Amino acid sequence: MPLSTPNPRSPLHTRSLTFQGYQREDGLFDIEGHLIDTKPFDIPNTDRGGIIPTGGALHEMRIRITLDQAMVIHAAEAVTEWAPFHYCQGGPATFSRLVGEKIGPGWNNRVKELLGKTKGCTHITEMLAQLATTAFQSMYSHRRQAETQVIDTKPVILDTCFALASDSPVVEQHWPLFYQPKATP
């Protein structure tokens, strides 16, 4: 179902985010994120020759993490292709701090500790929450394809949203072992 028809308006900003998960031939997994910010008008900018043209990337950044099935990061790299300031090019160098970290409970707080505020690029750091979700989705797909036996431990995806609550009809249908009906008053 689409959103309702909006009031008349004019565009001001577009942020496009893309995240993809890949299985590598060596058994590890790559998760990549790509961010592009554009404006529907020219932007004055001294670091980029005086102007960023209409539709030109104000920001364009990429990040890749390599992880194993346990969600432990083996490699991390980020690049800033376009930014409003030349100095922004130094921000991605800090993302190697993610090596050895594990995506799981507390991930967003750990990211803030390692890369928050002046320790890293805000835009790339913000992408790491969605990158983690993409990692979970990718790993879940991979594990689901490999599944040949009954699951006897609660999948980590359960109780992470409304539809996957332990008392939902989705869990009752797909993970009946972990379904917990609502207590009646």
Backbone as JSON Lines, residues from 0, in Angstrom:
{"i":0,"aa":"M","n":[0.84,-1.17,0.0],"ca":[0.0,0.0,0.0],"c":[0.89,1.24,0.0]}
{"i":1,"aa":"P","n":[0.67,2.15,-0.93],"ca":[1.5,3.36,-0.98],"c":[1.08,4.37,0.09]}
{"i":2,"aa":"L","n":[1.93,5.38,0.28],"ca":[1.58,6.49,1.16],"c":[0.44,7.28,0.54]}
{"i":3,"aa":"S","n":[-0.21,8.09,1.35],"ca":[-1.28,8.95,0.84],"c":[-0.67,10.0,-0.09]}
{"i":4,"aa":"T","n":[-1.52,10.61,-0.91],"ca":[-1.06,11.65,-1.83],"c":[-0.62,12.86,-1.0]}
{"i":5,"aa":"P","n":[0.61,13.35,-1.21],"ca":[1.09,14.49,-0.41],"c":[0.52,15.81,-0.92]}
{"i":6,"aa":"N","n":[0.65,16.83,-0.09],"ca":[0.33,18.18,-0.51],"c":[1.34,18.61,-1.56]}
{"i":7,"aa":"P","n":[1.03,19.62,-2.37],"ca":[2.01,20.1,-3.35],"c":[3.32,20.48,-2.65]}
{"i":8,"aa":"R","n":[4.43,20.15,-3.28],"ca":[5.73,20.36,-2.63],"c":[6.84,20.4,-3.67]}
{"i":9,"aa":"S","n":[8.02,20.8,-3.25],"ca":[9.21,20.85,-4.11],"c":[10.32,20.04,-3.47]}
{"i":10,"aa":"P","n":[11.07,19.27,-4.26],"ca":[12.16,18.46,-3.69],"c":[13.3,19.33,-3.17]}
{"i":11,"aa":"L","n":[13.93,18.88,-2.09],"ca":[15.05,19.59,-1.49],"c":[16.31,18.73,-1.39]}
{"i":12,"aa":"H","n":[16.14,17.42,-1.17],"ca":[17.3,16.57,-0.92],"c":[16.91,15.12,-1.19]}
{"i":13,"aa":"T","n":[17.86,14.35,-1.73],"ca":[17.66,12.91,-1.91],"c":[18.86,12.18,-1.33]}
{"i":14,"aa":"R","n":[18.58,11.23,-0.46],"ca":[19.62,10.33,0.05],"c":[19.25,8.92,-0.41]}
{"i":15,"aa":"S","n":[20.16,8.3,-1.14],"ca":[19.95,6.93,-1.6],"c":[20.93,6.02,-0.88]}
{"i":16,"aa":"L","n":[20.4,4.95,-0.33],"ca":[21.22,3.96,0.37],"c":[20.98,2.6,-0.26]}
{"i":17,"aa":"T","n":[22.06,1.88,-0.5],"ca":[21.97,0.52,-1.01],"c":[22.88,-0.36,-0.18]}
{"i":18,"aa":"F","n":[22.38,-1.52,0.21],"ca":[23.17,-2.49,0.98],"c":[23.04,-3.84,0.3]}
{"i":19,"aa":"Q","n":[24.15,-4.56,0.18],"ca":[24.15,-5.87,-0.45],"c":[25.03,-6.84,0.32]}
{"i":20,"aa":"G","n":[24.6,-8.09,0.37],"ca":[25.37,-9.15,1.01],"c":[25.82,-10.17,-0.01]}
{"i":21,"aa":"Y","n":[27.05,-10.66,0.15],"ca":[27.63,-11.62,-0.79],"c":[28.29,-12.76,-0.02]}
{"i":22,"aa":"Q","n":[28.2,-13.96,-0.57],"ca":[28.99,-15.08,-0.05],"c":[30.24,-15.18,-0.91]}
{"i":23,"aa":"R","n":[31.38,-15.24,-0.27],"ca":[32.65,-15.34,-0.99],"c":[33.03,-16.8,-1.19]}
{"i":24,"aa":"E","n":[33.91,-17.02,-2.15],"ca":[34.37,-18.38,-2.43],"c":[35.2,-18.96,-1.29]}
{"i":25,"aa":"D","n":[35.8,-18.1,-0.46],"ca":[36.63,-18.59,0.65],"c":[35.83,-18.9,1.91]}
{"i":26,"aa":"G","n":[34.49,-18.82,1.82],"ca":[33.64,-19.14,2.97],"c":[33.26,-17.94,3.82]}
{"i":27,"aa":"L","n":[33.88,-16.79,3.58],"ca":[33.52,-15.58,4.31],"c":[32.41,-14.85,3.56]}
{"i":28,"aa":"F","n":[31.95,-13.75,4.15],"ca":[30.85,-12.98,3.57],"c":[31.24,-11.51,3.5]}
{"i":29,"aa":"D","n":[30.89,-10.86,2.4],"ca":[31.08,-9.42,2.25],"c":[29.72,-8.74,2.34]}
{"i":30,"aa":"I","n":[29.66,-7.68,3.11],"ca":[28.46,-6.85,3.21],"c":[28.9,-5.45,2.81]}
{"i":31,"aa":"E","n":[28.21,-4.87,1.82],"ca":[28.6,-3.57,1.3],"c":[27.46,-2.57,1.42]}
{"i":32,"aa":"G","n":[27.84,-1.33,1.69],"ca":[26.89,-0.23,1.73],"c":[27.34,0.9,0.84]}
{"i":33,"aa":"H","n":[26.37,1.6,0.25],"ca":[26.66,2.71,-0.66],"c":[25.66,3.82,-0.37]}
{"i":34,"aa":"L","n":[26.15,5.03,-0.15],"ca":[25.32,6.19,0.17],"c":[25.58,7.28,-0.86]}
{"i":35,"aa":"I","n":[24.52,7.91,-1.35],"ca":[24.65,9.07,-2.23],"c":[23.64,10.12,-1.78]}
{"i":36,"aa":"D","n":[24.12,11.35,-1.55],"ca":[23.26,12.51,-1.28],"c":[23.33,13.44,-2.48]}
{"i":37,"aa":"T","n":[22.17,13.88,-2.96],"ca":[22.11,14.84,-4.07],"c":[21.11,15.94,-3.74]}
{"i":38,"aa":"K","n":[21.26,17.06,-4.44],"ca":[20.34,18.19,-4.31],"c":[19.79,18.52,-5.7]}
{"i":39,"aa":"P","n":[18.55,19.01,-5.77],"ca":[17.98,19.37,-7.07],"c":[18.32,20.81,-7.49]}
{"i":40,"aa":"F","n":[19.44,21.3,-7.0],"ca":[19.9,22.64,-7.35],"c":[21.42,22.69,-7.16]}
{"i":41,"aa":"D","n":[22.06,23.68,-7.75],"ca":[23.51,23.86,-7.59],"c":[23.81,24.24,-6.13]}
{"i":42,"aa":"I","n":[24.97,23.77,-5.65],"ca":[25.41,24.09,-4.29],"c":[26.77,24.78,-4.38]}
{"i":43,"aa":"P","n":[26.89,26.02,-3.88],"ca":[28.21,26.65,-3.86],"c":[29.17,25.84,-2.98]}
{"i":44,"aa":"N","n":[30.41,25.63,-3.47],"ca":[31.36,24.82,-2.71],"c":[32.77,25.15,-3.16]}
{"i":45,"aa":"T","n":[33.57,25.7,-2.24],"ca":[34.93,26.1,-2.59],"c":[35.87,24.92,-2.78]}
{"i":46,"aa":"D","n":[35.67,23.83,-2.05],"ca":[36.57,22.67,-2.16],"c":[36.39,21.88,-3.45]}
{"i":47,"aa":"R","n":[35.28,22.08,-4.13],"ca":[35.0,21.29,-5.33],"c":[34.86,22.17,-6.56]}
{"i":48,"aa":"G","n":[35.73,23.17,-6.66],"ca":[35.76,23.99,-7.86],"c":[34.72,25.09,-7.92]}
{"i":49,"aa":"G","n":[34.12,25.43,-6.8],"ca":[33.18,26.54,-6.76],"c":[31.72,26.14,-6.72]}
{"i":50,"aa":"I","n":[31.41,24.95,-7.26],"ca":[30.0,24.55,-7.3],"c":[29.86,23.03,-7.41]}
{"i":51,"aa":"I","n":[28.88,22.52,-6.73],"ca":[28.46,21.12,-6.94],"c":[27.18,21.25,-7.77]}
{"i":52,"aa":"P","n":[27.19,20.74,-9.01],"ca":[26.05,20.96,-9.9],"c":[24.79,20.21,-9.46]}
{"i":53,"aa":"T","n":[23.66,20.7,-9.9],"ca":[22.37,20.05,-9.67],"c":[22.48,18.55,-9.95]}
{"i":54,"aa":"G","n":[22.08,17.75,-8.99],"ca":[22.12,16.3,-9.17],"c":[23.47,15.67,-8.92]}
{"i":55,"aa":"G","n":[24.51,16.5,-8.75],"ca":[25.84,15.97,-8.45],"c":[25.88,15.47,-7.01]}
{"i":56,"aa":"A","n":[26.74,14.52,-6.75],"ca":[26.81,13.94,-5.41],"c":[27.43,14.92,-4.43]}
{"i":57,"aa":"L","n":[26.67,15.31,-3.43],"ca":[27.21,16.07,-2.3],"c":[28.06,15.13,-1.47]}
{"i":58,"aa":"H","n":[27.5,13.95,-1.2],"ca":[28.22,12.86,-0.53],"c":[28.07,11.61,-1.38]}
{"i":59,"aa":"E","n":[29.15,10.86,-1.49],"ca":[29.07,9.5,-2.03],"c":[30.12,8.69,-1.29]}
{"i":60,"aa":"M","n":[29.65,7.69,-0.57],"ca":[30.52,6.89,0.29],"c":[30.18,5.42,0.15]}
{"i":61,"aa":"R","n":[31.19,4.6,0.38],"ca":[31.01,3.14,0.33],"c":[31.72,2.52,1.52]}
{"i":62,"aa":"I","n":[31.16,1.41,1.99],"ca":[31.81,0.65,3.04],"c":[31.63,-0.84,2.74]}
{"i":63,"aa":"R","n":[32.65,-1.61,3.09],"ca":[32.58,-3.08,2.97],"c":[33.15,-3.69,4.24]}
{"i":64,"aa":"I","n":[32.41,-4.64,4.79],"ca":[32.96,-5.45,5.88],"c":[32.96,-6.9,5.42]}
{"i":65,"aa":"T","n":[33.96,-7.62,5.87],"ca":[34.05,-9.06,5.6],"c":[33.9,-9.75,6.94]}
{"i":66,"aa":"L","n":[32.98,-10.73,7.0],"ca":[32.74,-11.41,8.26],"c":[32.56,-12.9,8.04]}
{"i":67,"aa":"D","n":[32.64,-13.63,9.16],"ca":[32.45,-15.08,9.11],"c":[31.03,-15.42,9.56]}
{"i":68,"aa":"Q","n":[30.72,-16.72,9.62],"ca":[29.36,-17.13,9.99],"c":[28.99,-16.74,11.41]}
{"i":69,"aa":"A","n":[29.98,-16.53,12.26],"ca":[29.73,-16.11,13.64],"c":[29.54,-14.59,13.74]}
{"i":70,"aa":"M","n":[29.57,-13.9,12.6],"ca":[29.39,-12.45,12.5],"c":[30.58,-11.66,13.04]}
{"i":71,"aa":"V","n":[31.74,-12.27,13.08],"ca":[32.97,-11.59,13.5],"c":[33.59,-10.95,12.26]}
{"i":72,"aa":"I","n":[33.97,-9.69,12.39],"ca":[34.52,-8.93,11.26],"c":[35.99,-9.24,11.07]}
{"i":73,"aa":"H","n":[36.35,-9.64,9.86],"ca":[37.73,-9.96,9.49],"c":[38.41,-8.81,8.75]}
{"i":74,"aa":"A","n":[37.63,-7.98,8.07],"ca":[38.19,-6.84,7.33],"c":[37.1,-5.77,7.23]}
{"i":75,"aa":"A","n":[37.53,-4.52,7.19],"ca":[36.6,-3.4,7.04],"c":[37.3,-2.29,6.28]}
{"i":76,"aa":"E","n":[36.63,-1.77,5.27],"ca":[37.19,-0.64,4.55],"c":[36.06,0.3,4.14]}
{"i":77,"aa":"A","n":[36.38,1.57,4.07],"ca":[35.41,2.58,3.66],"c":[36.12,3.59,2.78]}
{"i":78,"aa":"V","n":[35.37,4.17,1.86],"ca":[35.92,5.22,1.0],"c":[34.9,6.35,0.88]}
{"i":79,"aa":"T","n":[35.41,7.54,0.75],"ca":[34.59,8.71,0.44],"c":[34.94,9.1,-0.99]}
{"i":80,"aa":"E","n":[34.01,8.9,-1.9],"ca":[34.23,9.27,-3.29],"c":[33.98,10.75,-3.5]}
{"i":81,"aa":"W","n":[32.92,11.26,-2.85],"ca":[32.6,12.68,-2.94],"c":[32.17,13.18,-1.56]}
{"i":82,"aa":"A","n":[32.63,14.37,-1.21],"ca":[32.25,15.02,0.04],"c":[32.38,16.52,-0.17]}
{"i":83,"aa":"P","n":[31.76,17.33,0.66],"ca":[31.85,18.77,0.47],"c":[33.22,19.35,0.82]}
{"i":84,"aa":"F","n":[34.03,18.61,1.58],"ca":[35.35,19.1,1.98],"c":[36.41,18.06,1.66]}
{"i":85,"aa":"H","n":[37.54,18.49,1.15],"ca":[38.64,17.56,0.86],"c":[39.07,16.81,2.12]}
{"i":86,"aa":"Y","n":[39.02,17.48,3.25],"ca":[39.47,16.89,4.51],"c":[38.66,15.64,4.89]}
{"i":87,"aa":"C","n":[37.44,15.54,4.37],"ca":[36.59,14.37,4.65],"c":[37.23,13.07,4.2]}
{"i":88,"aa":"Q","n":[38.16,13.13,3.27],"ca":[38.8,11.91,2.76],"c":[39.51,11.13,3.87]}
{"i":89,"aa":"G","n":[39.89,11.78,4.96],"ca":[40.59,11.1,6.05],"c":[39.69,10.29,6.96]}
{"i":90,"aa":"G","n":[38.4,10.58,6.99],"ca":[37.47,9.9,7.89],"c":[37.39,8.4,7.73]}
{"i":91,"aa":"P","n":[37.33,7.87,6.5],"ca":[37.19,6.42,6.33],"c":[38.35,5.58,6.84]}
{"i":92,"aa":"A","n":[39.51,6.16,7.04],"ca":[40.68,5.39,7.49],"c":[40.45,4.72,8.84]}
{"i":93,"aa":"T","n":[39.55,5.27,9.64],"ca":[39.32,4.75,10.99],"c":[38.47,3.49,11.03]}
{"i":94,"aa":"F","n":[37.87,3.11,9.92],"ca":[36.93,1.99,9.94],"c":[37.59,0.63,10.1]}
{"i":95,"aa":"S","n":[38.9,0.58,9.97],"ca":[39.61,-0.68,10.24],"c":[39.51,-1.06,11.72]}
{"i":96,"aa":"R","n":[39.09,-0.13,12.56],"ca":[38.89,-0.42,13.99],"c":[37.81,-1.48,14.22]}
{"i":97,"aa":"L","n":[37.01,-1.73,13.2],"ca":[35.93,-2.72,13.33],"c":[36.44,-4.16,13.28]}
{"i":98,"aa":"V","n":[37.66,-4.36,12.79],"ca":[38.2,-5.72,12.68],"c":[38.26,-6.37,14.06]}
{"i":99,"aa":"G","n":[37.7,-7.58,14.15],"ca":[37.65,-8.31,15.41],"c":[36.35,-8.12,16.18]}
{"i":100,"aa":"E","n":[35.58,-7.11,15.81],"ca":[34.29,-6.88,16.48],"c":[33.26,-7.88,15.96]}
{"i":101,"aa":"K","n":[32.22,-8.1,16.75],"ca":[31.16,-9.04,16.38],"c":[29.84,-8.28,16.26]}
{"i":102,"aa":"I","n":[29.15,-8.51,15.15],"ca":[27.83,-7.91,14.98],"c":[26.84,-8.73,15.8]}
{"i":103,"aa":"G","n":[26.13,-8.06,16.68],"ca":[25.16,-8.72,17.55],"c":[24.64,-7.72,18.56]}
{"i":104,"aa":"P","n":[24.12,-8.2,19.68],"ca":[23.62,-7.29,20.71],"c":[24.69,-6.28,21.12]}
{"i":105,"aa":"G","n":[24.29,-5.02,21.21],"ca":[25.21,-3.96,21.59],"c":[26.01,-3.38,20.43]}
{"i":106,"aa":"W","n":[25.76,-3.85,19.21],"ca":[26.52,-3.41,18.04],"c":[26.5,-1.88,17.88]}
{"i":107,"aa":"N","n":[25.33,-1.28,17.89],"ca":[25.26,0.17,17.65],"c":[26.01,0.96,18.71]}
{"i":108,"aa":"N","n":[25.94,0.53,19.96],"ca":[26.69,1.22,21.01],"c":[28.19,1.06,20.81]}
{"i":109,"aa":"R","n":[28.62,-0.12,20.42],"ca":[30.05,-0.36,20.18],"c":[30.54,0.48,19.01]}
{"i":110,"aa":"V","n":[29.74,0.59,17.97],"ca":[30.1,1.42,16.82],"c":[30.3,2.87,17.27]}
{"i":111,"aa":"K","n":[29.41,3.38,18.11],"ca":[29.54,4.75,18.62],"c":[30.83,4.92,19.41]}
{"i":112,"aa":"E","n":[31.18,3.92,20.23],"ca":[32.42,3.99,21.01],"c":[33.64,4.07,20.1]}
{"i":113,"aa":"L","n":[33.65,3.23,19.06],"ca":[34.82,3.14,18.19],"c":[34.9,4.27,17.17]}
{"i":114,"aa":"L","n":[33.74,4.71,16.65],"ca":[33.75,5.6,15.49],"c":[32.88,6.84,15.64]}
{"i":115,"aa":"G","n":[32.26,7.02,16.8],"ca":[31.35,8.14,16.99],"c":[32.03,9.49,17.02]}
{"i":116,"aa":"K","n":[31.23,10.48,16.76],"ca":[31.64,11.89,16.77],"c":[32.89,12.11,15.92]}
{"i":117,"aa":"T","n":[33.96,12.62,16.51],"ca":[35.15,12.98,15.72],"c":[36.07,11.8,15.41]}
{"i":118,"aa":"K","n":[35.68,10.59,15.81],"ca":[36.53,9.42,15.55],"c":[36.31,8.82,14.17]}
{"i":119,"aa":"G","n":[35.3,9.28,13.45],"ca":[35.02,8.71,12.13],"c":[34.07,9.6,11.37]}
{"i":120,"aa":"C","n":[33.71,9.19,10.18],"ca":[32.77,9.9,9.33],"c":[31.34,9.59,9.79]}
{"i":121,"aa":"T","n":[30.58,10.62,10.11],"ca":[29.21,10.44,10.59],"c":[28.35,9.64,9.62]}
{"i":122,"aa":"H","n":[28.44,9.97,8.34],"ca":[27.56,9.33,7.35],"c":[27.87,7.85,7.21]}
{"i":123,"aa":"I","n":[29.14,7.49,7.16],"ca":[29.5,6.08,7.05],"c":[29.18,5.35,8.35]}
{"i":124,"aa":"T","n":[29.44,6.0,9.48],"ca":[29.12,5.39,10.77],"c":[27.63,5.09,10.88]}
{"i":125,"aa":"E","n":[26.79,6.03,10.43],"ca":[25.34,5.8,10.45],"c":[24.94,4.61,9.58]}
{"i":126,"aa":"M","n":[25.69,4.35,8.53],"ca":[25.38,3.22,7.65],"c":[25.58,1.88,8.34]}
{"i":127,"aa":"L","n":[26.38,1.84,9.38],"ca":[26.73,0.56,10.01],"c":[25.54,-0.14,10.67]}
{"i":128,"aa":"A","n":[24.53,0.61,11.1],"ca":[23.33,-0.04,11.66],"c":[22.61,-0.82,10.56]}
{"i":129,"aa":"Q","n":[22.45,-0.2,9.4],"ca":[21.79,-0.89,8.29],"c":[22.67,-1.98,7.7]}
{"i":130,"aa":"L","n":[23.97,-1.77,7.75],"ca":[24.9,-2.8,7.28],"c":[24.75,-4.06,8.15]}
{"i":131,"aa":"A","n":[24.57,-3.87,9.45],"ca":[24.38,-5.0,10.36],"c":[23.08,-5.74,10.04]}
{"i":132,"aa":"T","n":[22.02,-4.98,9.75],"ca":[20.76,-5.61,9.37],"c":[20.93,-6.42,8.09]}
{"i":133,"aa":"T","n":[21.67,-5.87,7.14],"ca":[21.93,-6.58,5.88],"c":[22.74,-7.84,6.15]}
{"i":134,"aa":"A","n":[23.68,-7.77,7.07],"ca":[24.47,-8.95,7.44],"c":[23.55,-10.03,8.02]}
{"i":135,"aa":"F","n":[22.65,-9.65,8.93],"ca":[21.72,-10.62,9.5],"c":[20.84,-11.24,8.42]}
{"i":136,"aa":"Q","n":[20.32,-10.39,7.53],"ca":[19.46,-10.9,6.45],"c":[20.24,-11.85,5.54]}
{"i":137,"aa":"S","n":[21.47,-11.49,5.22],"ca":[22.3,-12.33,4.35],"c":[22.63,-13.65,5.02]}
{"i":138,"aa":"M","n":[23.03,-13.6,6.28],"ca":[23.39,-14.81,7.0],"c":[22.17,-15.7,7.22]}
{"i":139,"aa":"Y","n":[21.03,-15.08,7.49],"ca":[19.82,-15.86,7.68],"c":[19.47,-16.61,6.39]}
{"i":140,"aa":"S","n":[19.58,-15.92,5.25],"ca":[19.31,-16.57,3.96],"c":[20.27,-17.72,3.73]}
{"i":141,"aa":"H","n":[21.54,-17.49,4.04],"ca":[22.56,-18.52,3.85],"c":[22.26,-19.73,4.74]}
{"i":142,"aa":"R","n":[21.98,-19.47,6.01],"ca":[21.71,-20.57,6.95],"c":[20.42,-21.3,6.57]}
{"i":143,"aa":"R","n":[19.43,-20.56,6.13],"ca":[18.15,-21.17,5.76],"c":[18.33,-22.13,4.59]}
{"i":144,"aa":"Q","n":[19.17,-21.75,3.62],"ca":[19.44,-22.62,2.48],"c":[20.14,-23.9,2.92]}
{"i":145,"aa":"A","n":[20.99,-23.79,3.93],"ca":[21.78,-24.94,4.39],"c":[21.02,-25.81,5.39]}
{"i":146,"aa":"E","n":[19.87,-25.33,5.86],"ca":[19.13,-26.03,6.91],"c":[18.58,-27.37,6.43]}
{"i":147,"aa":"T","n":[18.87,-28.41,7.16],"ca":[18.32,-29.73,6.84],"c":[17.72,-30.39,8.07]}
{"i":148,"aa":"Q","n":[17.82,-29.7,9.2],"ca":[17.31,-30.3,10.44],"c":[16.44,-29.3,11.18]}
{"i":149,"aa":"V","n":[15.74,-29.77,12.17],"ca":[14.87,-28.93,12.97],"c":[15.72,-27.98,13.82]}
{"i":150,"aa":"I","n":[15.3,-26.74,13.87],"ca":[16.0,-25.75,14.69],"c":[15.59,-25.97,16.14]}
{"i":151,"aa":"D","n":[16.58,-26.13,17.03],"ca":[16.24,-26.34,18.44],"c":[16.75,-25.21,19.34]}
{"i":152,"aa":"T","n":[17.36,-24.18,18.74],"ca":[17.73,-23.0,19.51],"c":[17.01,-21.81,18.89]}
{"i":153,"aa":"K","n":[16.61,-20.88,19.72],"ca":[15.82,-19.74,19.27],"c":[16.61,-18.91,18.26]}
{"i":154,"aa":"P","n":[16.07,-18.72,17.05],"ca":[16.75,-17.88,16.06],"c":[16.89,-16.44,16.57]}
{"i":155,"aa":"V","n":[18.03,-15.82,16.31],"ca":[18.29,-14.47,16.81],"c":[17.34,-13.44,16.22]}
{"i":156,"aa":"I","n":[16.73,-13.75,15.11],"ca":[15.83,-12.8,14.46],"c":[14.51,-12.64,15.23]}
{"i":157,"aa":"L","n":[14.16,-13.62,16.05],"ca":[12.9,-13.54,16.78],"c":[12.95,-12.45,17.85]}
{"i":158,"aa":"D","n":[11.81,-11.81,18.02],"ca":[11.63,-10.7,18.97],"c":[12.44,-9.46,18.6]}
{"i":159,"aa":"T","n":[12.7,-9.28,17.31],"ca":[13.42,-8.08,16.86],"c":[12.48,-7.05,16.24]}
{"i":160,"aa":"C","n":[11.2,-7.43,16.01],"ca":[10.23,-6.49,15.46],"c":[8.82,-7.01,15.72]}
{"i":161,"aa":"F","n":[7.83,-6.22,15.36],"ca":[6.42,-6.55,15.58],"c":[6.05,-7.9,14.98]}
{"i":162,"aa":"A","n":[6.39,-8.11,13.7],"ca":[5.99,-9.34,13.01],"c":[6.7,-10.58,13.54]}
{"i":163,"aa":"L","n":[7.9,-10.4,14.1],"ca":[8.67,-11.54,14.58],"c":[8.62,-11.69,16.1]}
{"i":164,"aa":"A","n":[7.63,-11.05,16.73],"ca":[7.44,-11.21,18.17],"c":[7.08,-12.67,18.46]}
{"i":165,"aa":"S","n":[7.52,-13.17,19.58],"ca":[7.28,-14.58,19.94],"c":[5.8,-14.96,19.97]}
{"i":166,"aa":"D","n":[4.93,-13.96,20.12],"ca":[3.49,-14.25,20.17],"c":[2.77,-13.94,18.85]}
{"i":167,"aa":"S","n":[3.52,-13.73,17.77],"ca":[2.9,-13.36,16.49],"c":[2.5,-14.59,15.68]}
{"i":168,"aa":"P","n":[1.55,-14.43,14.77],"ca":[1.17,-15.54,13.89],"c":[2.3,-15.97,12.96]}
{"i":169,"aa":"V","n":[3.22,-15.06,12.65],"ca":[4.37,-15.41,11.81],"c":[5.25,-16.43,12.53]}
{"i":170,"aa":"V","n":[5.55,-16.18,13.79],"ca":[6.37,-17.12,14.57],"c":[5.61,-18.42,14.78]}
{"i":171,"aa":"E","n":[4.3,-18.33,15.03],"ca":[3.51,-19.55,15.21],"c":[3.59,-20.44,13.97]}
{"i":172,"aa":"Q","n":[3.58,-19.83,12.78],"ca":[3.62,-20.6,11.54],"c":[5.02,-21.11,11.2]}
{"i":173,"aa":"H","n":[6.02,-20.25,11.32],"ca":[7.37,-20.59,10.84],"c":[8.3,-21.17,11.9]}
{"i":174,"aa":"W","n":[8.09,-20.81,13.16],"ca":[8.92,-21.31,14.26],"c":[8.02,-21.75,15.42]}
{"i":175,"aa":"P","n":[7.17,-22.73,15.2],"ca":[6.19,-23.12,16.23],"c":[6.83,-23.52,17.56]}
{"i":176,"aa":"L","n":[8.04,-24.03,17.52],"ca":[8.73,-24.42,18.75],"c":[8.95,-23.22,19.67]}
{"i":177,"aa":"F","n":[9.06,-22.02,19.09],"ca":[9.37,-20.82,19.86],"c":[8.17,-19.89,20.01]}
{"i":178,"aa":"Y","n":[7.02,-20.32,19.54],"ca":[5.81,-19.52,19.66],"c":[5.35,-19.49,21.11]}
{"i":179,"aa":"Q","n":[5.04,-18.3,21.6],"ca":[4.54,-18.12,22.97],"c":[3.27,-17.29,22.91]}
{"i":180,"aa":"P","n":[2.1,-17.93,22.99],"ca":[0.86,-17.17,22.89],"c":[0.76,-16.14,24.01]}
{"i":181,"aa":"K","n":[0.05,-15.05,23.7],"ca":[-0.15,-14.01,24.71],"c":[-0.95,-14.58,25.87]}
{"i":182,"aa":"A","n":[-0.55,-14.18,27.05],"ca":[-1.29,-14.59,28.25],"c":[-2.62,-13.85,28.28]}
{"i":183,"aa":"T","n":[-3.68,-14.55,28.56],"ca":[-4.99,-13.91,28.65],"c":[-5.22,-13.44,30.08]}
{"i":184,"aa":"P","n":[-5.74,-12.21,30.21],"ca":[-5.94,-11.66,31.57],"c":[-7.05,-12.32,32.32]}
